Amino acid sequence: MKATRRELYDLANNYYLMAEIRLIESDISFKVYEINYKDSYYLICICDRNYNYKGDAHQFIFRNKSEKFALNLCWKKLIEPGLANS
């Protein structure tokens, strides 16, 4: 059964209130964040097109590397798609 629009909205609100974000690694061409939400850890790397990151984190190519953007990206690309399909 797919999650309803209202359920996704409530889960998103909970995520933005409860998620903890921490900068793990930083360079001129990338930033790696660890996001902790409900005892799950997500590693994401926000990179420039020409980056020198060699780790295991999910990589996304964007110029904006802020914490707020990282939280949004994690929700939209990693967490929400799994919830919408379950």
PDB file with one MODEL, atoms N, CA, C and O in Angstrom:
MODEL        1
ATOM      1  N   MET A   1       0.843  -1.180   0.000  1.00  0.00           N
ATOM      2  CA  MET A   1       0.000   0.000   0.000  1.00  0.00           C
ATOM      3  C   MET A   1       0.885   1.239   0.000  1.00  0.00           C
ATOM      4  O   MET A   1       1.765   1.382   0.849  1.00  0.00           O
ATOM      5  N   LYS A   2       0.652   2.122  -0.943  1.00  0.00           N
ATOM      6  CA  LYS A   2       1.444   3.336  -1.049  1.00  0.00           C
ATOM      7  C   LYS A   2       1.068   4.319   0.054  1.00  0.00           C
ATOM      8  O   LYS A   2      -0.083   4.385   0.488  1.00  0.00           O
ATOM      9  N   ALA A   3       2.059   5.075   0.492  1.00  0.00           N
ATOM     10  CA  ALA A   3       1.811   6.110   1.503  1.00  0.00           C
ATOM     11  C   ALA A   3       1.002   7.237   0.872  1.00  0.00           C
ATOM     12  O   ALA A   3       1.231   7.618  -0.276  1.00  0.00           O
ATOM     13  N   THR A   4       0.054   7.763   1.638  1.00  0.00           N
ATOM     14  CA  THR A   4      -0.750   8.867   1.130  1.00  0.00           C
ATOM     15  C   THR A   4       0.060  10.154   1.175  1.00  0.00           C
ATOM     16  O   THR A   4       1.099  10.232   1.831  1.00  0.00           O
ATOM     17  N   ARG A   5      -0.427  11.141   0.479  1.00  0.00           N
ATOM     18  CA  ARG A   5       0.238  12.448   0.439  1.00  0.00           C
ATOM     19  C   ARG A   5       0.353  13.038   1.844  1.00  0.00           C
ATOM     20  O   ARG A   5       1.391  13.597   2.197  1.00  0.00           O
ATOM     21  N   ARG A   6      -0.692  12.919   2.635  1.00  0.00           N
ATOM     22  CA  ARG A   6      -0.692  13.452   4.005  1.00  0.00           C
ATOM     23  C   ARG A   6       0.316  12.711   4.886  1.00  0.00           C
ATOM     24  O   ARG A   6       1.011  13.334   5.689  1.00  0.00           O
ATOM     25  N   GLU A   7       0.399  11.389   4.742  1.00  0.00           N
ATOM     26  CA  GLU A   7       1.370  10.615   5.512  1.00  0.00           C
ATOM     27  C   GLU A   7       2.797  11.025   5.169  1.00  0.00           C
ATOM     28  O   GLU A   7       3.639  11.156   6.058  1.00  0.00           O
ATOM     29  N   LEU A   8       3.072  11.229   3.874  1.00  0.00           N
ATOM     30  CA  LEU A   8       4.403  11.675   3.465  1.00  0.00           C
ATOM     31  C   LEU A   8       4.716  13.058   4.022  1.00  0.00           C
ATOM     32  O   LEU A   8       5.844  13.325   4.437  1.00  0.00           O
ATOM     33  N   TYR A   9       3.723  13.931   4.029  1.00  0.00           N
ATOM     34  CA  TYR A   9       3.895  15.279   4.582  1.00  0.00           C
ATOM     35  C   TYR A   9       4.229  15.204   6.073  1.00  0.00           C
ATOM     36  O   TYR A   9       5.134  15.895   6.539  1.00  0.00           O
ATOM     37  N   ASP A  10       3.514  14.381   6.809  1.00  0.00           N
ATOM     38  CA  ASP A  10       3.778  14.220   8.249  1.00  0.00           C
ATOM     39  C   ASP A  10       5.161  13.614   8.501  1.00  0.00           C
ATOM     40  O   ASP A  10       5.870  14.037   9.414  1.00  0.00           O
ATOM     41  N   LEU A  11       5.540  12.623   7.691  1.00  0.00           N
ATOM     42  CA  LEU A  11       6.862  12.020   7.830  1.00  0.00           C
ATOM     43  C   LEU A  11       7.969  13.023   7.509  1.00  0.00           C
ATOM     44  O   LEU A  11       9.008  13.039   8.169  1.00  0.00           O
ATOM     45  N   ALA A  12       7.744  13.853   6.503  1.00  0.00           N
ATOM     46  CA  ALA A  12       8.729  14.883   6.152  1.00  0.00           C
ATOM     47  C   ALA A  12       8.895  15.881   7.289  1.00  0.00           C
ATOM     48  O   ALA A  12      10.018  16.260   7.621  1.00  0.00           O
ATOM     49  N   ASN A  13       7.796  16.307   7.886  1.00  0.00           N
ATOM     50  CA  ASN A  13       7.880  17.229   9.023  1.00  0.00           C
ATOM     51  C   ASN A  13       8.670  16.604  10.162  1.00  0.00           C
ATOM     52  O   ASN A  13       9.519  17.259  10.766  1.00  0.00           O
ATOM     53  N   ASN A  14       8.395  15.350  10.452  1.00  0.00           N
ATOM     54  CA  ASN A  14       9.114  14.642  11.506  1.00  0.00           C
ATOM     55  C   ASN A  14      10.604  14.550  11.167  1.00  0.00           C
ATOM     56  O   ASN A  14      11.454  14.760  12.032  1.00  0.00           O
ATOM     57  N   TYR A  15      10.914  14.239   9.918  1.00  0.00           N
ATOM     58  CA  TYR A  15      12.303  14.135   9.478  1.00  0.00           C
ATOM     59  C   TYR A  15      13.045  15.455   9.709  1.00  0.00           C
ATOM     60  O   TYR A  15      14.134  15.461  10.282  1.00  0.00           O
ATOM     61  N   TYR A  16      12.464  16.563   9.269  1.00  0.00           N
ATOM     62  CA  TYR A  16      13.149  17.852   9.383  1.00  0.00           C
ATOM     63  C   TYR A  16      13.305  18.297  10.836  1.00  0.00           C
ATOM     64  O   TYR A  16      14.218  19.060  11.152  1.00  0.00           O
ATOM     65  N   LEU A  17      12.441  17.835  11.707  1.00  0.00           N
ATOM     66  CA  LEU A  17      12.569  18.168  13.132  1.00  0.00           C
ATOM     67  C   LEU A  17      13.569  17.265  13.845  1.00  0.00           C
ATOM     68  O   LEU A  17      14.281  17.725  14.738  1.00  0.00           O
ATOM     69  N   MET A  18      13.635  16.001  13.473  1.00  0.00           N
ATOM     70  CA  MET A  18      14.391  15.016  14.237  1.00  0.00           C
ATOM     71  C   MET A  18      15.752  14.634  13.635  1.00  0.00           C
ATOM     72  O   MET A  18      16.597  14.087  14.343  1.00  0.00           O
ATOM     73  N   ALA A  19      15.973  14.905  12.378  1.00  0.00           N
ATOM     74  CA  ALA A  19      17.229  14.492  11.739  1.00  0.00           C
ATOM     75  C   ALA A  19      18.411  15.282  12.298  1.00  0.00           C
ATOM     76  O   ALA A  19      18.314  16.482  12.556  1.00  0.00           O
ATOM     77  N   GLU A  20      19.518  14.585  12.476  1.00  0.00           N
ATOM     78  CA  GLU A  20      20.760  15.208  12.921  1.00  0.00           C
ATOM     79  C   GLU A  20      21.763  15.104  11.787  1.00  0.00           C
ATOM     80  O   GLU A  20      21.923  14.042  11.185  1.00  0.00           O
ATOM     81  N   ILE A  21      22.433  16.203  11.499  1.00  0.00           N
ATOM     82  CA  ILE A  21      23.392  16.218  10.400  1.00  0.00           C
ATOM     83  C   ILE A  21      24.757  16.609  10.934  1.00  0.00           C
ATOM     84  O   ILE A  21      24.891  17.439  11.833  1.00  0.00           O
ATOM     85  N   ARG A  22      25.775  15.973  10.340  1.00  0.00           N
ATOM     86  CA  ARG A  22      27.139  16.236  10.780  1.00  0.00           C
ATOM     87  C   ARG A  22      28.056  16.222   9.557  1.00  0.00           C
ATOM     88  O   ARG A  22      27.984  15.319   8.723  1.00  0.00           O
ATOM     89  N   LEU A  23      28.909  17.226   9.465  1.00  0.00           N
ATOM     90  CA  LEU A  23      29.896  17.286   8.388  1.00  0.00           C
ATOM     91  C   LEU A  23      31.021  16.318   8.713  1.00  0.00           C
ATOM     92  O   LEU A  23      31.657  16.437   9.761  1.00  0.00           O
ATOM     93  N   ILE A  24      31.276  15.361   7.828  1.00  0.00           N
ATOM     94  CA  ILE A  24      32.282  14.329   8.036  1.00  0.00           C
ATOM     95  C   ILE A  24      33.599  14.701   7.371  1.00  0.00           C
ATOM     96  O   ILE A  24      34.665  14.571   7.973  1.00  0.00           O
ATOM     97  N   GLU A  25      33.523  15.159   6.138  1.00  0.00           N
ATOM     98  CA  GLU A  25      34.722  15.446   5.356  1.00  0.00           C
ATOM     99  C   GLU A  25      34.448  16.634   4.457  1.00  0.00           C
ATOM    100  O   GLU A  25      33.344  16.785   3.933  1.00  0.00           O
ATOM    101  N   SER A  26      35.450  17.476   4.279  1.00  0.00           N
ATOM    102  CA  SER A  26      35.264  18.671   3.473  1.00  0.00           C
ATOM    103  C   SER A  26      36.499  18.928   2.617  1.00  0.00           C
ATOM    104  O   SER A  26      37.630  18.689   3.040  1.00  0.00           O
ATOM    105  N   ASP A  27      36.261  19.411   1.425  1.00  0.00           N
ATOM    106  CA  ASP A  27      37.306  19.767   0.486  1.00  0.00           C
ATOM    107  C   ASP A  27      36.751  20.914  -0.355  1.00  0.00           C
ATOM    108  O   ASP A  27      35.573  21.249  -0.235  1.00  0.00           O
ATOM    109  N   ILE A  28      37.563  21.507  -1.185  1.00  0.00           N
ATOM    110  CA  ILE A  28      37.069  22.574  -2.065  1.00  0.00           C
ATOM    111  C   ILE A  28      36.026  22.029  -3.035  1.00  0.00           C
ATOM    112  O   ILE A  28      35.078  22.734  -3.381  1.00  0.00           O
ATOM    113  N   SER A  29      36.189  20.782  -3.479  1.00  0.00           N
ATOM    114  CA  SER A  29      35.313  20.232  -4.512  1.00  0.00           C
ATOM    115  C   SER A  29      34.167  19.373  -3.977  1.00  0.00           C
ATOM    116  O   SER A  29      33.328  18.934  -4.762  1.00  0.00           O
ATOM    117  N   PHE A  30      34.104  19.121  -2.672  1.00  0.00           N
ATOM    118  CA  PHE A  30      33.017  18.293  -2.142  1.00  0.00           C
ATOM    119  C   PHE A  30      32.867  18.491  -0.634  1.00  0.00           C
ATOM    120  O   PHE A  30      33.756  19.007   0.043  1.00  0.00           O
ATOM    121  N   LYS A  31      31.692  18.054  -0.130  1.00  0.00           N
ATOM    122  CA  LYS A  31      31.433  17.940   1.306  1.00  0.00           C
ATOM    123  C   LYS A  31      30.677  16.642   1.537  1.00  0.00           C
ATOM    124  O   LYS A  31      29.763  16.298   0.787  1.00  0.00           O
ATOM    125  N   VAL A  32      31.070  15.928   2.582  1.00  0.00           N
ATOM    126  CA  VAL A  32      30.419  14.664   2.934  1.00  0.00           C
ATOM    127  C   VAL A  32      29.695  14.871   4.261  1.00  0.00           C
ATOM    128  O   VAL A  32      30.287  15.324   5.240  1.00  0.00           O
ATOM    129  N   TYR A  33      28.409  14.535   4.280  1.00  0.00           N
ATOM    130  CA  TYR A  33      27.581  14.673   5.463  1.00  0.00           C
ATOM    131  C   TYR A  33      27.075  13.313   5.917  1.00  0.00           C
ATOM    132  O   TYR A  33      26.803  12.432   5.102  1.00  0.00           O
ATOM    133  N   GLU A  34      26.954  13.157   7.226  1.00  0.00           N
ATOM    134  CA  GLU A  34      26.304  11.992   7.812  1.00  0.00           C
ATOM    135  C   GLU A  34      24.994  12.482   8.410  1.00  0.00           C
ATOM    136  O   GLU A  34      24.974  13.421   9.206  1.00  0.00           O
ATOM    137  N   ILE A  35      23.910  11.842   8.021  1.00  0.00           N
ATOM    138  CA  ILE A  35      22.590  12.221   8.512  1.00  0.00           C
ATOM    139  C   ILE A  35      22.025  11.053   9.295  1.00  0.00           C
ATOM    140  O   ILE A  35      21.934   9.936   8.786  1.00  0.00           O
ATOM    141  N   ASN A  36      21.647  11.317  10.536  1.00  0.00           N
ATOM    142  CA  ASN A  36      21.095  10.311  11.431  1.00  0.00           C
ATOM    143  C   ASN A  36      19.607  10.604  11.594  1.00  0.00           C
ATOM    144  O   ASN A  36      19.216  11.690  12.021  1.00  0.00           O
ATOM    145  N   TYR A  37      18.788   9.617  11.246  1.00  0.00           N
ATOM    146  CA  TYR A  37      17.339   9.764  11.389  1.00  0.00           C
ATOM    147  C   TYR A  37      16.751   8.405  11.764  1.00  0.00           C
ATOM    148  O   TYR A  37      16.892   7.429  11.027  1.00  0.00           O
ATOM    149  N   LYS A  38      16.098   8.357  12.909  1.00  0.00           N
ATOM    150  CA  LYS A  38      15.450   7.136  13.404  1.00  0.00           C
ATOM    151  C   LYS A  38      16.397   5.939  13.394  1.00  0.00           C
ATOM    152  O   LYS A  38      16.074   4.889  12.839  1.00  0.00           O
ATOM    153  N   ASP A  39      17.532   6.096  13.993  1.00  0.00           N
ATOM    154  CA  ASP A  39      18.540   5.037  14.106  1.00  0.00           C
ATOM    155  C   ASP A  39      19.055   4.531  12.764  1.00  0.00           C
ATOM    156  O   ASP A  39      19.613   3.435  12.697  1.00  0.00           O
ATOM    157  N   SER A  40      18.882   5.299  11.703  1.00  0.00           N
ATOM    158  CA  SER A  40      19.458   4.991  10.396  1.00  0.00           C
ATOM    159  C   SER A  40      20.458   6.083  10.055  1.00  0.00           C
ATOM    160  O   SER A  40      20.250   7.257  10.361  1.00  0.00           O
ATOM    161  N   TYR A  41      21.536   5.678   9.420  1.00  0.00           N
ATOM    162  CA  TYR A  41      22.572   6.626   9.021  1.00  0.00           C
ATOM    163  C   TYR A  41      22.658   6.676   7.507  1.00  0.00           C
ATOM    164  O   TYR A  41      22.662   5.644   6.836  1.00  0.00           O
ATOM    165  N   TYR A  42      22.728   7.883   6.983  1.00  0.00           N
ATOM    166  CA  TYR A  42      22.852   8.094   5.554  1.00  0.00           C
ATOM    167  C   TYR A  42      24.107   8.922   5.314  1.00  0.00           C
ATOM    168  O   TYR A  42      24.301   9.948   5.966  1.00  0.00           O
ATOM    169  N   LEU A  43      24.950   8.501   4.403  1.00  0.00           N
ATOM    170  CA  LEU A  43      26.127   9.258   4.006  1.00  0.00           C
ATOM    171  C   LEU A  43      25.879   9.821   2.622  1.00  0.00           C
ATOM    172  O   LEU A  43      25.555   9.082   1.692  1.00  0.00           O
ATOM    173  N   ILE A  44      26.030  11.131   2.484  1.00  0.00           N
ATOM    174  CA  ILE A  44      25.891  11.738   1.164  1.00  0.00           C
ATOM    175  C   ILE A  44      27.065  12.663   0.918  1.00  0.00           C
ATOM    176  O   ILE A  44      27.586  13.299   1.834  1.00  0.00           O
ATOM    177  N   CYS A  45      27.462  12.722  -0.322  1.00  0.00           N
ATOM    178  CA  CYS A  45      28.545  13.592  -0.752  1.00  0.00           C
ATOM    179  C   CYS A  45      27.972  14.534  -1.810  1.00  0.00           C
ATOM    180  O   CYS A  45      27.414  14.091  -2.814  1.00  0.00           O
ATOM    181  N   ILE A  46      28.115  15.824  -1.575  1.00  0.00           N
ATOM    182  CA  ILE A  46      27.701  16.816  -2.560  1.00  0.00           C
ATOM    183  C   ILE A  46      28.978  17.326  -3.216  1.00  0.00           C
ATOM    184  O   ILE A  46      29.845  17.898  -2.556  1.00  0.00           O
ATOM    185  N   CYS A  47      29.077  17.110  -4.517  1.00  0.00           N
ATOM    186  CA  CYS A  47      30.333  17.345  -5.248  1.00  0.00           C
ATOM    187  C   CYS A  47      30.158  18.382  -6.358  1.00  0.00           C
ATOM    188  O   CYS A  47      29.051  18.652  -6.824  1.00  0.00           O
ATOM    189  N   ASP A  48      31.292  18.948  -6.757  1.00  0.00           N
ATOM    190  CA  ASP A  48      31.370  19.686  -8.012  1.00  0.00           C
ATOM    191  C   ASP A  48      31.531  18.670  -9.132  1.00  0.00           C
ATOM    192  O   ASP A  48      31.749  17.487  -8.870  1.00  0.00           O
ATOM    193  N   ARG A  49      31.426  19.121 -10.378  1.00  0.00           N
ATOM    194  CA  ARG A  49      31.590  18.195 -11.507  1.00  0.00           C
ATOM    195  C   ARG A  49      32.969  17.545 -11.525  1.00  0.00           C
ATOM    196  O   ARG A  49      33.083  16.352 -11.806  1.00  0.00           O
ATOM    197  N   ASN A  50      33.989  18.293 -11.237  1.00  0.00           N
ATOM    198  CA  ASN A  50      35.356  17.753 -11.173  1.00  0.00           C
ATOM    199  C   ASN A  50      35.741  17.622  -9.711  1.00  0.00           C
ATOM    200  O   ASN A  50      36.308  18.546  -9.128  1.00  0.00           O
ATOM    201  N   TYR A  51      35.435  16.480  -9.119  1.00  0.00           N
ATOM    202  CA  TYR A  51      35.689  16.283  -7.696  1.00  0.00           C
ATOM    203  C   TYR A  51      36.773  15.228  -7.502  1.00  0.00           C
ATOM    204  O   TYR A  51      37.080  14.456  -8.411  1.00  0.00           O
ATOM    205  N   ASN A  52      37.343  15.210  -6.302  1.00  0.00           N
ATOM    206  CA  ASN A  52      38.370  14.219  -6.002  1.00  0.00           C
ATOM    207  C   ASN A  52      37.963  13.349  -4.812  1.00  0.00           C
ATOM    208  O   ASN A  52      38.822  12.894  -4.057  1.00  0.00           O
ATOM    209  N   TYR A  53      36.672  13.117  -4.641  1.00  0.00           N
ATOM    210  CA  TYR A  53      36.165  12.252  -3.570  1.00  0.00           C
ATOM    211  C   TYR A  53      36.246  10.796  -3.996  1.00  0.00           C
ATOM    212  O   TYR A  53      35.883  10.457  -5.122  1.00  0.00           O
ATOM    213  N   LYS A  54      36.714   9.942  -3.113  1.00  0.00           N
ATOM    214  CA  LYS A  54      36.891   8.524  -3.434  1.00  0.00           C
ATOM    215  C   LYS A  54      36.161   7.601  -2.457  1.00  0.00           C
ATOM    216  O   LYS A  54      36.480   6.414  -2.399  1.00  0.00           O
ATOM    217  N   GLY A  55      35.197   8.102  -1.692  1.00  0.00           N
ATOM    218  CA  GLY A  55      34.545   7.295  -0.662  1.00  0.00           C
ATOM    219  C   GLY A  55      33.314   6.551  -1.131  1.00  0.00           C
ATOM    220  O   GLY A  55      33.031   6.473  -2.327  1.00  0.00           O
ATOM    221  N   ASP A  56      32.571   5.996  -0.150  1.00  0.00           N
ATOM    222  CA  ASP A  56      31.402   5.159  -0.418  1.00  0.00           C
ATOM    223  C   ASP A  56      30.065   5.884  -0.340  1.00  0.00           C
ATOM    224  O   ASP A  56      29.027   5.267  -0.578  1.00  0.00           O
ATOM    225  N   ALA A  57      30.058   7.154  -0.019  1.00  0.00           N
ATOM    226  CA  ALA A  57      28.803   7.890   0.158  1.00  0.00           C
ATOM    227  C   ALA A  57      28.084   8.067  -1.179  1.00  0.00           C
ATOM    228  O   ALA A  57      28.708   8.067  -2.240  1.00  0.00           O
ATOM    229  N   HIS A  58      26.746   8.220  -1.107  1.00  0.00           N
ATOM    230  CA  HIS A  58      25.968   8.550  -2.305  1.00  0.00           C
ATOM    231  C   HIS A  58      26.458   9.904  -2.802  1.00  0.00           C
ATOM    232  O   HIS A  58      26.550  10.856  -2.026  1.00  0.00           O
ATOM    233  N   GLN A  59      26.772   9.994  -4.086  1.00  0.00           N
ATOM    234  CA  GLN A  59      27.319  11.231  -4.636  1.00  0.00           C
ATOM    235  C   GLN A  59      26.282  11.956  -5.471  1.00  0.00           C
ATOM    236  O   GLN A  59      25.608  11.360  -6.311  1.00  0.00           O
ATOM    237  N   PHE A  60      26.166  13.247  -5.227  1.00  0.00           N
ATOM    238  CA  PHE A  60      25.272  14.120  -5.965  1.00  0.00           C
ATOM    239  C   PHE A  60      26.072  15.326  -6.435  1.00  0.00           C
ATOM    240  O   PHE A  60      26.852  15.890  -5.667  1.00  0.00           O
ATOM    241  N   ILE A  61      25.886  15.722  -7.680  1.00  0.00           N
ATOM    242  CA  ILE A  61      26.649  16.840  -8.232  1.00  0.00           C
ATOM    243  C   ILE A  61      25.786  18.098  -8.211  1.00  0.00           C
ATOM    244  O   ILE A  61      24.818  18.224  -8.961  1.00  0.00           O
ATOM    245  N   PHE A  62      26.162  19.023  -7.334  1.00  0.00           N
ATOM    246  CA  PHE A  62      25.506  20.317  -7.185  1.00  0.00           C
ATOM    247  C   PHE A  62      26.541  21.334  -6.723  1.00  0.00           C
ATOM    248  O   PHE A  62      27.582  20.955  -6.186  1.00  0.00           O
ATOM    249  N   ARG A  63      26.272  22.601  -6.921  1.00  0.00           N
ATOM    250  CA  ARG A  63      27.161  23.646  -6.416  1.00  0.00           C
ATOM    251  C   ARG A  63      26.889  23.958  -4.956  1.00  0.00           C
ATOM    252  O   ARG A  63      27.817  24.208  -4.187  1.00  0.00           O
ATOM    253  N   ASN A  64      25.626  23.945  -4.573  1.00  0.00           N
ATOM    254  CA  ASN A  64      25.239  24.250  -3.203  1.00  0.00           C
ATOM    255  C   ASN A  64      25.623  23.079  -2.306  1.00  0.00           C
ATOM    256  O   ASN A  64      25.175  21.954  -2.531  1.00  0.00           O
ATOM    257  N   LYS A  65      26.441  23.329  -1.301  1.00  0.00           N
ATOM    258  CA  LYS A  65      26.895  22.254  -0.411  1.00  0.00           C
ATOM    259  C   LYS A  65      26.520  22.534   1.043  1.00  0.00           C
ATOM    260  O   LYS A  65      27.212  22.077   1.953  1.00  0.00           O
ATOM    261  N   SER A  66      25.459  23.263   1.272  1.00  0.00           N
ATOM    262  CA  SER A  66      25.061  23.636   2.633  1.00  0.00           C
ATOM    263  C   SER A  66      24.400  22.470   3.365  1.00  0.00           C
ATOM    264  O   SER A  66      23.956  21.503   2.746  1.00  0.00           O
ATOM    265  N   GLU A  67      24.345  22.578   4.693  1.00  0.00           N
ATOM    266  CA  GLU A  67      23.696  21.544   5.504  1.00  0.00           C
ATOM    267  C   GLU A  67      22.209  21.457   5.186  1.00  0.00           C
ATOM    268  O   GLU A  67      21.663  20.358   5.083  1.00  0.00           O
ATOM    269  N   LYS A  68      21.557  22.581   5.033  1.00  0.00           N
ATOM    270  CA  LYS A  68      20.120  22.589   4.728  1.00  0.00           C
ATOM    271  C   LYS A  68      19.854  21.861   3.403  1.00  0.00           C
ATOM    272  O   LYS A  68      18.924  21.061   3.299  1.00  0.00           O
ATOM    273  N   PHE A  69      20.676  22.148   2.407  1.00  0.00           N
ATOM    274  CA  PHE A  69      20.528  21.481   1.118  1.00  0.00           C
ATOM    275  C   PHE A  69      20.786  19.985   1.251  1.00  0.00           C
ATOM    276  O   PHE A  69      20.091  19.179   0.631  1.00  0.00           O
ATOM    277  N   ALA A  70      21.777  19.606   2.054  1.00  0.00           N
ATOM    278  CA  ALA A  70      22.083  18.188   2.268  1.00  0.00           C
ATOM    279  C   ALA A  70      20.896  17.469   2.905  1.00  0.00           C
ATOM    280  O   ALA A  70      20.573  16.349   2.511  1.00  0.00           O
ATOM    281  N   LEU A  71      20.240  18.100   3.888  1.00  0.00           N
ATOM    282  CA  LEU A  71      19.053  17.497   4.501  1.00  0.00           C
ATOM    283  C   LEU A  71      17.949  17.309   3.474  1.00  0.00           C
ATOM    284  O   LEU A  71      17.324  16.250   3.414  1.00  0.00           O
ATOM    285  N   ASN A  72      17.709  18.335   2.666  1.00  0.00           N
ATOM    286  CA  ASN A  72      16.672  18.246   1.631  1.00  0.00           C
ATOM    287  C   ASN A  72      16.995  17.152   0.617  1.00  0.00           C
ATOM    288  O   ASN A  72      16.121  16.381   0.222  1.00  0.00           O
ATOM    289  N   LEU A  73      18.240  17.094   0.208  1.00  0.00           N
ATOM    290  CA  LEU A  73      18.661  16.106  -0.773  1.00  0.00           C
ATOM    291  C   LEU A  73      18.504  14.683  -0.239  1.00  0.00           C
ATOM    292  O   LEU A  73      18.041  13.796  -0.956  1.00  0.00           O
ATOM    293  N   CYS A  74      18.883  14.470   0.996  1.00  0.00           N
ATOM    294  CA  CYS A  74      18.741  13.155   1.613  1.00  0.00           C
ATOM    295  C   CYS A  74      17.275  12.733   1.657  1.00  0.00           C
ATOM    296  O   CYS A  74      16.946  11.593   1.329  1.00  0.00           O
ATOM    297  N   TRP A  75      16.403  13.639   2.057  1.00  0.00           N
ATOM    298  CA  TRP A  75      14.980  13.325   2.125  1.00  0.00           C
ATOM    299  C   TRP A  75      14.437  13.001   0.735  1.00  0.00           C
ATOM    300  O   TRP A  75      13.800  11.965   0.547  1.00  0.00           O
ATOM    301  N   LYS A  76      14.686  13.883  -0.246  1.00  0.00           N
ATOM    302  CA  LYS A  76      14.087  13.737  -1.572  1.00  0.00           C
ATOM    303  C   LYS A  76      14.662  12.566  -2.381  1.00  0.00           C
ATOM    304  O   LYS A  76      13.927  11.917  -3.125  1.00  0.00           O
ATOM    305  N   LYS A  77      15.952  12.291  -2.244  1.00  0.00           N
ATOM    306  CA  LYS A  77      16.586  11.282  -3.090  1.00  0.00           C
ATOM    307  C   LYS A  77      16.744   9.917  -2.427  1.00  0.00           C
ATOM    308  O   LYS A  77      16.802   8.904  -3.124  1.00  0.00           O
ATOM    309  N   LEU A  78      16.814   9.867  -1.095  1.00  0.00           N
ATOM    310  CA  LEU A  78      17.066   8.592  -0.437  1.00  0.00           C
ATOM    311  C   LEU A  78      15.886   8.081   0.386  1.00  0.00           C
ATOM    312  O   LEU A  78      15.524   6.910   0.279  1.00  0.00           O
ATOM    313  N   ILE A  79      15.290   8.928   1.190  1.00  0.00           N
ATOM    314  CA  ILE A  79      14.271   8.454   2.124  1.00  0.00           C
ATOM    315  C   ILE A  79      12.870   8.437   1.513  1.00  0.00           C
ATOM    316  O   ILE A  79      12.190   7.412   1.552  1.00  0.00           O
ATOM    317  N   GLU A  80      12.440   9.554   0.954  1.00  0.00           N
ATOM    318  CA  GLU A  80      11.068   9.657   0.426  1.00  0.00           C
ATOM    319  C   GLU A  80      10.745   8.619  -0.649  1.00  0.00           C
ATOM    320  O   GLU A  80       9.665   8.031  -0.593  1.00  0.00           O
ATOM    321  N   PRO A  81      11.620   8.361  -1.623  1.00  0.00           N
ATOM    322  CA  PRO A  81      11.268   7.355  -2.637  1.00  0.00           C
ATOM    323  C   PRO A  81      10.974   5.973  -2.038  1.00  0.00           C
ATOM    324  O   PRO A  81      10.083   5.269  -2.513  1.00  0.00           O
ATOM    325  N   GLY A  82      11.701   5.595  -1.024  1.00  0.00           N
ATOM    326  CA  GLY A  82      11.444   4.319  -0.355  1.00  0.00           C
ATOM    327  C   GLY A  82      10.127   4.298   0.378  1.00  0.00           C
ATOM    328  O   GLY A  82       9.454   3.269   0.413  1.00  0.00           O
ATOM    329  N   LEU A  83       9.743   5.429   0.971  1.00  0.00           N
ATOM    330  CA  LEU A  83       8.471   5.511   1.686  1.00  0.00           C
ATOM    331  C   LEU A  83       7.285   5.558   0.734  1.00  0.00           C
ATOM    332  O   LEU A  83       6.239   4.967   1.003  1.00  0.00           O
ATOM    333  N   ALA A  84       7.452   6.257  -0.369  1.00  0.00           N
ATOM    334  CA  ALA A  84       6.351   6.410  -1.325  1.00  0.00           C
ATOM    335  C   ALA A  84       5.988   5.080  -1.976  1.00  0.00           C
ATOM    336  O   ALA A  84       4.834   4.866  -2.347  1.00  0.00           O
ATOM    337  N   ASN A  85       6.955   4.195  -2.117  1.00  0.00           N
ATOM    338  CA  ASN A  85       6.714   2.906  -2.782  1.00  0.00           C
ATOM    339  C   ASN A  85       6.305   1.797  -1.829  1.00  0.00           C
ATOM    340  O   ASN A  85       5.876   0.727  -2.261  1.00  0.00           O
ATOM    341  N   SER A  86       6.438   2.053  -0.525  1.00  0.00           N
ATOM    342  CA  SER A  86       6.099   0.976   0.424  1.00  0.00           C
ATOM    343  C   SER A  86       4.690   1.103   0.928  1.00  0.00           C
ATOM    344  O   SER A  86       4.245   0.282   1.730  1.00  0.00           O
TER     345      SER A  86
ENDMDL
END
